[in-house]
Structure formats: C-alpha cells, structure tokens
C-alpha cells in the first residue's frame, strides 16, 4: 500500500489535470443521468399529447444535454489521460535515475531483461492506477450522491433501492472479487519479466547458441515462456469479463426492482406515473459508474504488484542516497586515495572479497595492483568508484569519505577503463566524445594515432557493443576515450590484456605522458610495463600481501618475485 501512496504523489504533481478530470468526469456523469432522465420524462410526457412548445423545449434540453455530455466526456478523457501519461513519464525518470545510481548491484541481483520489464511493463501497468483504481470510485460516489438527492424529491423507496445497489455493486461485490483475486493472484508480471529476460538473453547470446547448436532448444524455451505469458493474460481477461458480467447482472436486477417498486407506487397513488419511465432510465444510467468497479480488484492488484516490483529495486538504497548527498563534489585536482580497514562482501555471499585492506596512494602517484585472478583487484577499483557500499571500513579521496561524495561528481572526475568497455552504435568520434566536446577533429585524429589506431578515421562506424572491433582495438579505443575525458583520477582495470607486448609498451608510455600529474591506479595480471610505477600492491585472496616499488619487490623475493618468475617461464 505504501508503494501506491508514492505513486499518488507522482499523480498529484499534476494537480490541475487531476482536478479538471474529476470535475469534467462528474459533469459528464451527471449530464448522462440528467439526459436519460429527460428522455424518460419526454417519452411519458409525449404519450399525454402536450402542447407542441413543451415537446420542442424538452427536445432542445435533450439536444443541449447531448452536446454537453460529449464535450465533458472529451475534456475528462483529455485531462485524465494527460495526468496519467505525465505520471508515467515522471515514474520512468524517477526509477531510471535510481537504476543508474545502483546499476552494478542491480545487475548482480536481477537479470537485465527483468529490469527492462520492470521499468517498461510495470510502469505501463501503473497507467490503470489512476484511470481504473483511483478515479472511478470518486466519480461513482459523486454521481450517485447527486442522483440520490435528485430522486429523493420523487420517492424515498427508490432512493433506498439505489443506495442498496450502490453498496452492492460499488462495494460488496468488488470486495468479494478482491478476496477471490487474492486466492488466484495473477502472475502476469512475473511471466512478462521472465519472457523479457529470455528474449534479451537470446539476442545477446545468439552467436554462442548457434555455435553450440542450442538455438532450437532456446527457441523452445522462448515459446514456452510466451505461451505462459499469453495464458496468464487470457486468464486475467476472462476473470475481468466474468466480474463485470456479474456486476452488470446485479445492476440490471436493481433497475428491474426500481421498475417493479415504481409500478407498485404508481398503482397505490404514491408516485405520479409521469415520472416512472424517468426513474427507470435514471437507474439504468447511474449504474454505468458502478459496473466498472467489478474490475477494480484486478487493476488494484495489478497496480500494487507493479509498484512493489518497481520499489523493491531501489528502496534498499534510499538511506545511502541521503548520505551520498552530504558533500556535493570533489575538486579537479589529482586526489589522494586512502583505504582504512576495508572489508567487503558481495550481496548474498558469505566469503569476503576483501579483508582488512589498508592503503595510502598519494596525490599524483602511479600505482599498480597485481595478483592472481579472484584476488580482489577489480573489486577494489569498483569500491573506489563507489559502485558498491563497503561492508566495513572507509575509503577517502583527498580526506573525504567516498560514501559522502555525490556519485555523479566522482565519476565526472575519473577516467575509467574497465575489463569490458561498452561502445555505442555510431562513429568513432561520437564514442570518443561521450563526456566532452572540447576536442577538435585534428586533435581527435592525433589521439587515435597516439593510441595506435591510425588506421581509423573519425567517421568510421562502430557497431552496437563494438562488435566490428577486435579486443585490442576496443582497449585502445577505451584508453583514447579516457584521455579525451581529461579527468585527474585514472582507474584502469586490465587496460592492456588483449594487446601484444610492443603495443602494450606504447600504450603505457602514452599513459605516463598524458597522466603525468594525475593519480593513476592500474589493475593488471601482467607485470610487464610496471617498472615506472611509484608503487606496486600485490594482492592474494582479498588481502594485501606485499607493497613496494618494482625493484624493492624483486629484491625481497616474495610473492611478487614468484609471479615474475612464473611470467618469465610462460613467455619463454
């Protein structure tokens, strides 16, 4: 329920549209009741052969009512849908901003297709919250109250019948349907998320599935997921139709009861027969606003589940977000990095990825972090980037806790090259200028030459995810993109793993030249090219086992020395 209250907050951001939609909805409902009442009265009155001017007046009233009803209904739909679509837009932006902040953690907990289903499908489901859940009861009560006040001038017995009908079709039957809905809760959102996840995985892994001859098997899984999703949709549609049919049947029963009671009152002289057709027509029209309440439980359940699925993605980090805003940003100068008693465990795991790490990297220093695979090197960089909250301890940049730095400011001041770098569909130039537009074409072309990419031009196309680039070309282009950004903190994770020794040496020379006064942290499992580093940190099983310069570590003949000897044997 609390999640839906949050959605109400988004709706009320367009308070004017909400109020106008209610006003015009009420006007359209009351006009419809009045129009049918006038028609009923006109039919009865015409049977008595009244003067022509009376009939002309009544016909004019009906015509005016028809136009007023049509215009009011149009205005109601316009403002209610504008409020709904604005709400959907605000919800999408709100959740996208939070997904962006916590993407690394979320991708470990959720499949990418599931996240897509939440921010697309579940947000779309919320469009029914205002149009089918919040809005109809308000209009129904307002129209019913007005109608009951009008009918009370003619017959209290009919008023009682209408009130009984209101409670029956607007409250009792929907509550009963809600209990039935709880027992047979629809899984349509889960099936939609599963289908979206499978389709996304199928597209991303198409080549591997084809190579390993598993394409048909995966297609069968997709068909099964699609069939399950369609089945849930059909079941929900049938249930909604059944509920509305039952509610309609009861509303018609009330209308027949109005006719029967009205006829009895006319026979006893307690009601003028001239008004009987009018009251019956009123009862037929007014229940048009209670019949949709049969689908209220389905739409409410759908909206509540959609809101819970959306909020479950980001609600765990609300407290951390408030902390991250204590400091707005960091300076443009090269920062120092300090790690104090740092411990980290990935969510839902028991093994520590980092254990009691204590380090100090001076401003402007060049540091390499080496060690075997799984020793915690890449995790350390991710924590410095504040992609994950630390379990224990703290990380400081120039004396400021990373957890208190606004993430956008931190990322803006950092040049990052990861093991897997994403490249967007477009040109080489567009991929180089993701975070800056201060470079001229001549400077960018020289940058490509410096990064050993002289064979490329700025207008060359890059396919989605850089599929037309080799592994080495991706790493060199990623380094060129980091240089173009021009930040003073460099965090590089295996930046040369796909390069040959000659190209690797040229790329390190370029790094030392471009980042002469910057703070540089390089994660690498290869030890070549690290001779000029100010310090080398050796990690194993999440702990720092050695620390020193290249020469000092070789002379100590410890863990680093053994790694170097193994590398020499492999390269021979």
N, C-alpha and C positions, 0 to 999 in steps of 0.2 A: 504493500500500500504506500509506503514512504517513497518508493520509486515513482509512482504515479503522481504523487504530490509534487515531485520535482518536475515532471512533465507539465503539470498545471502551471508551474512558474514560467515555463517557456511559452505556453499559450497566452498567459496574461501579459507577456511582453508586448503583445498587440491588443491591448485592452480595448481600443477604439473599435477594431474589427469585430471582436468578440461581442461587445455590447450592441453594435449595429446588427450583427447577425441574429442575436436574440430578439431585438426589437422587431426586425422585419420578419423573423420566423413567427413571432407571436402575432404580428399583424396579418401575415398570410394565413395562419391557422384560424384566427378569429373571423377573418373575412370569409374563409371557406365555410365555416359553420353558419355565419350570417347569410351567405349566398344560398346555401341549401335550405336554410330556414325560410328565406324569401321565396324560393322556388316552391316549397311545400305550401306556404301560405297562398301563393299565386294560383296554384292548382286548385286549392279548396275555394278560393275566392272566385275564380273563373267559373266554377260549377254553379254559382249563385247568380250568374249573369249580372255583374255590377256595371256601373256606368263605364263608358269607354275610357274616360280620363284616368279612372282608377287602375285599369289594366295597363294603360300606357305608362303611368307612373311606376307601377310595380315592375314592368319590363325594363324601364330605364334604370331602376335601382339594381336589378339583376345584372344588367349590362355593365354598369359602373362597378359593381362588386366583382365581376369577372376580370375587368381590366386591373382593378386594384389588387386582386389576388395574384394575377400573373406578374405584375410589377414587383409586388412584395416578395413573391417566391424567387424571382430572379435576383433581387437585391440580397435576399437571405443566402442564396447559394453563392453569390459572388463574395460576400464578406466572410461567410463561414469557411469557404474553401481558401480564400486568401489568408485567413488566420491560420488554417491548418497547414498550408504549404510553407508559410513563413516559419511556423513552429518546426516543421520537418527540417527546413534549412538550418535553423538555429541548433537543433539537436545534432544534426550531422557535423556541423562545425565544432560544437562542444566536444563530442566524442572523438572526432578526428584529432583535435588538439591534444587530448589526453592519450590517445593511442600513439601519437607521435612522440610524446614525452617518455612513454614506457614501452616502446616497441621491442627492445631486446628481451625484456622479461616476458612480455606477452607472447612472443614467438616461441618461447620455450614452453608456455602453458597451453597455447591454442594453435591449432592449425590455421594457416593463412586463409584458407577458404572459409573456415568458421568465422574468422574475424570479418571477412568480407560479407558473409551472410548476416552478421550482426549489424554492421554499420549500413547495410543496404536493405536487406529483407526485414530485419526487426524494426528499423526506423520507419520503413514503409507501413508496417503493421500499426504503428502508432497514429497513423492518419485517421484510423477509426475511433481513436480515443475521444476526440472532440466531437466528431460527426455522428458517432453511434453510441457513445457512452455518456459523455458529459453533457452534451447539448440536448438530446431528445427528452430526458426527464424534466428539464427546466421548461421547455416549450409545452410538454404534455400537461404539467401541473398548471401553468399559467392559462392555457386554453381551456382546460377542464373547469378551473375555478370561475373563469368568465362565463362559460356556458352554463354552469350550475346556477350562478347568480341570475342569468337571463331566464332560465327555465323556472326558477323559483317564483316568478311572477305568474306562472300558469298552473303549476302542480307540484306540490311537495312530494307526492308519491313518485313522480317521475324523477325528481331530484334524488330521492333515496336510491332509486334504481341505478341512476347514472353514477352515484357515489360508490355503490356496490360494484358496478362494472369497472370503475377506476381502480379500486383496491384489488379487484380480481385480476384484471388484465395488465395493470400497471405495476403491481407489487407482488401479490401472492403467487401467480403463475410464473413470473420471472424468477422469484426466489426458489420455487420448486425446480425450475430449469437449471438454476445455478447449482443446486445440490446435485442434480444429475450430471452436470458438467464436471463437477469435482470428481465424481466417480469414474467418468470416462474422459479424463483430461486429454485433450488433443496433443499429439507430439509433432504437429506440423512444422514448428520452428526447428526442432531438433533434426527432423528429416531433411528440411531445407538446408540446414547448416552442413549436414553430412554430405548431401548431394553436391553442394558448392565446394566442399573440401575435396571430394573425389574428382570433380571436374578440373579444379585448379591443379591438383597433383597429376592428373592425366596430361594436361597441357605441358606442364613443366618437365615431366618425365617421359615425354613421348619417344624421344630417341632411344633412351635406355630400355623402355618397354619393347620397342621394335627390335632392338639388337638382341635382347634376351628372349624374344618370341613370347612375350607375355601380354601383347597388346589385346588379343581377343579375350583373355581372362579378365583384364582390367575393364574392357568394354562391357562384359557381363556384369561386373560389379556396379558399373555406372547405370546400366539398365535396371538392375535390382533396386538401386538407390532411387532412381527416377520413378519406378513403379510404386515403391513405398511412399514417396512424397505425394504422388498423384492419388494414391489410395487414401492418405490422410486428408487431402483436400476434398475428395469426394465425401468422405465420412463427415467432415465438418459441414460441407454444403448440405448434405441430407439432414443432418441434425438441425441446422438453422432453418431449413424449409419446414421440417416437422414442427419445430417450436412455433414458427409463425402461423402455421395452419391451425394448430391447437388454439393459439391465442385469438386468431380470427374467428374460429368457430364460437368461442365464448363471447366475443364482442357481438357477433350476429345474434347469439342467443339473448343477449341483453337488449338488442334492438327489437327482437320479436316480443320480448317481455314488455318493452315500452309500448309497442303496438297493442298488446293484449290489455295491459293496465289502462292505457289511454282509452281504448274502446269501452272498457268497463266504466271508467269515469264519465265518458260521454253518455253512456246508457243511463247512468244514475243522475245525470244533470250536473255533475261536479266539474265538468270541463266542457268548454264550448267546442263543438265538433269542428269548427273552422280551424282550430289550432292543432288538431290531431296529426294531420299529414306533416305539419311543420315540425312537431316534436319528434316524429319518427325520423324525418330527414336529418334533424339535428343529431340524434343518437347514431345514425349511420356515419355521419361525418366526423363527429368528435372522437370516435374510437379509431380513426385513422392514425391518431397520435399515440395511442397505446399499443396498437398491434406491433409496431417495430420493437417494442420493449421485450418481445419474445427472444430476439437475437441479442439483447443486452448482455446476458451472461457469457455468451460466446465471445463477443467483442471485448468485454471486460477482461475475461480470462486471457484472451489473446494479447491485449494491451499490457496487462500486468506481467505476463511471462516475457514479452518483448522488452519491457522496461527493466525487468530483473536481469535478463541476459546482457543488456547493454551496461547497466550499472555495475554488474559483477566484474566487468573487465577493468574498471578504473577505480572503484570505490576503496580498494585497499590502499591506494596511494594518496588519498586526499590529505592526510596528515603530513605526509612527506612533502607534498606540494607547497603547503603553507610554510614549511621550514625552508624550502629552497628559495623562497622569495625574501628572506631576511636581508640578503645582500643582492643588490641589483646586478652587479657585474664585476669584472676584473679589468686591470689596466692592460694597455697594449704592450707593456714591457715584457721581456722574457721572464717567466716566473720560476721560482724555485719550487721543488716538489719534496714534500716530507710525508712519510708514512710511519705512523706510530701504532705499534701493537695491533697490526691489521690482521683480522681473521675474516674469512668469507666462506659461506656455504651456499651453493645453488639451491633455489627453492625445491622442496620435496626431496632433498638428498641429505644423507647423514654424513658423508665424507667431506671433510674440509678441503676446499680447493686451495686456500691459503692459510698458513699457520704462523702467527706471531711475526709478521714481516715488519722490520724496522729499517727504513732507508732515508737518506737525505741526498737529493740531487740539486746542487747549487744552480742558481740562475745562469743561463748561458752555457751550461755544461753539456757534454755529449756522452750519453750513457747507453750501453748495450746490455740487454738482458738475454742470457743464453741458458740452455738446459735442454734435457730430453723432452720429447712430446708428452704433454699432460702434466708438466711440472708447475703450471700456473702462470706462465709468461703472458699469454694473451689475456687471461683473466685480470691480471694486474693493470694492463692498459685500459680495459673496459671499466674498471673501478675508478681509474683516474679521470676517465671521461664521464663518470657518474651515470653510466648506463645501468648499474645495479647499485642498490644501497648496501653498504658494508655491513657485515654481521656484527663485528666488534672493531673497536679502534677508530682511527680517523685519518683522512688524507687532507693535506694542506697544500694550497697553491699560494705561494708568497705569504704564508701565515694565515690564510683564510680557509676555513673548512670547505671542502668541495661540496658537501651536502647543503651548505648555505649559499652557494653560488647559483644564480639563475642559469639553467642549462643552456638556453639559447646564447647567453653571453659566453659561457665556457666553450661551446662548440664553435662560436664565431671566431674565437682567438686561438683555435687549434687546427693545425694541418694534420689530417688523419689519412693514413693508408692502411687498409685492413687486408686480411688474407683474401677475402672475396670482396672485390670492389664492383659496385653497380655502375653500369653505363647505360644511358638512356638513348632511345631511338632519336637520331638527329645527326648533326655534323660533329666533326672533331672540335670545331670552335665552340659549339654550344655546350659540349661536355666539359671543355676546359674552363668556360666562364660560368660555371654553376653558381659561384659565390662572389664573383666580381665582374665588373665590366670596364675596368680601368686599363686593360691591355689593348694595344693596337694590334692590327693584323701582322705587322712586321715583327713586333715583339713576340707574339704567339708563335709565329713560324720559326723564329730563332730558338724559342723554348723547346719546340719539337725537335730541332736539330741537336740542342744540348742534351735532350733526353734520348738521343739515338733513335729518333723517329723521323729522320729527314725524308724518308720515303712517303710520308703522309702529307697531304695538304689540308688546310683548314676546312675546305668544303667537302672532304671525303665523308661518306655516310657511315654512321655507326649503327648496327642493328640492335634490336632490343637485347639488353643484358650483354652487349658486346659480343654477340655470337660470331661475328665475322673477324674477331681479333684473336690472336694466339694468347696463351697465358703470359708470355713475356711482354707482348705488346700491351696487354692490359695493365701490367705492373708499371711499365714505363709511362703509359698514359696517366695512370693514377698518380705517379710521382710528379709528372708535369702539372696535373691539376692541383696538387697540393702546393707546388711552387707558385702557381698563379694566384692562389688564395692569399699568400703572403702573411700568414699568421706567425706569431713568435714562439709558439709551442708546437713541437713536432712529435707525434705519436705514430710510429711506423711498426706494423706487425708483418714480419716476413716480407719486406718490400722487394727482395731480390731472389725469392725461392725458385722462380721459373727462368732465371737468367743464367747465361754461361758466365764463366769467371771473368772474361775480358769485359763484357757489358756490365757485370756487377761492379767491377772496379771503377768504371767510368761513371756509373750512377752514384756510387759513394763519393767520388770526387765532386760531382755536381752538388750533392747534398752538403758536403763540408763547405763548399764555396757559397751556396745560397743561404745556408743557416749558420753563418759564421758567428753571429752574436746571439743566436736563438738557443732555447733549451730543446735538446733532441733526446728522445728515448726510442731506441730501436730494439725490437724483439726479433731474434734470429736463432735458427738452429744450426746455421753455418757460421763458422768462426773466421772465415776469410774477410778481409776488409775492415776488421775491427781494431787494427793496430793503433789507429789515431784517436780512439775513444778515450775520454778522460777517465772513465771507469767502466768496468765490466762486472755485472752482477750475475752470479751463477746460481740457478735455482734447481731444486730437485724435490719432488713430492710436496710442492706448496711451500717450501722453506728456502731461505737464502742460505746457501752453504759456503759461498765464497764471495769476496768482493775486493776489487783492486784493479790496477791497470793491466794491460795485456802482458807487459814484461813481468810485473810482480806475480801474476798468477802462474805464468810459465815457470818462473824461478821457484815458486812454492811447491810445484809438482803435486798439486792436489787434484781435485775433481776436474777443474778446467784443463789441466795438463793432460789428464787421461782422455778427455773429449777431443783435444787437439791431436793426440796420438792416433786415436781411432779414425779421425777425419783424414789424417795423412795416409793411413793404410788403405782407406776406401778410395782415395783419389789416385793412388799409385797405379 
